[in-house]
Amino acid sequence: MESELASAVGQELEQEPDVSRASRKDRGSLDGSRRFKDKNRENDRRCGEEG
């Protein structure tokens, strides 16, 4: 379930980078943004392996 969420988040980021920036501001927590970056990194790795 978590992997699906990560891939969905990654797709949204690719389409609308501004939206992700806004959502990160709403959270306002470094921990949240850090987790966000980790998910992106995982997603990039998965995309690299697939293609």
C-alpha positions in Angstrom: 0.0 0.0 0.0 2.8 2.4 0.9 4.6 1.7 -2.5 1.4 2.6 -4.4 1.2 5.9 -2.5 4.8 6.6 -3.2 4.4 6.1 -6.9 1.3 8.2 -7.0 3.0 11.0 -5.1 6.0 10.8 -7.5 3.7 11.1 -10.5 2.0 14.2 -9.0 5.4 15.7 -8.4 6.5 15.2 -12.0 3.3 16.9 -13.2 3.0 19.8 -10.7 6.2 20.7 -8.8 4.5 23.8 -7.4 1.8 21.8 -5.8 4.3 19.7 -3.9 6.1 22.8 -2.7 2.8 24.2 -1.4 1.8 21.0 0.4 5.3 20.9 2.0 4.8 24.4 3.3 1.4 23.4 4.7 3.0 20.6 6.7 5.8 23.0 7.9 7.7 20.1 9.4 11.2 19.1 8.4 10.3 15.5 9.1 7.5 15.6 6.6 9.6 17.0 3.8 12.4 14.6 4.6 10.0 11.6 4.3 8.7 13.2 1.1 12.3 13.3 -0.3 12.9 9.7 0.7 9.8 8.5 -1.1 10.9 10.4 -4.2 14.3 8.8 -4.1 12.7 5.4 -3.8 10.4 6.2 -6.7 13.4 7.4 -8.9 15.3 4.2 -8.1 12.2 2.1 -9.1 11.8 4.0 -12.4 15.5 3.6 -13.2 15.3 -0.2 -12.7 12.2 -0.5 -14.8 13.3 1.7 -17.7 
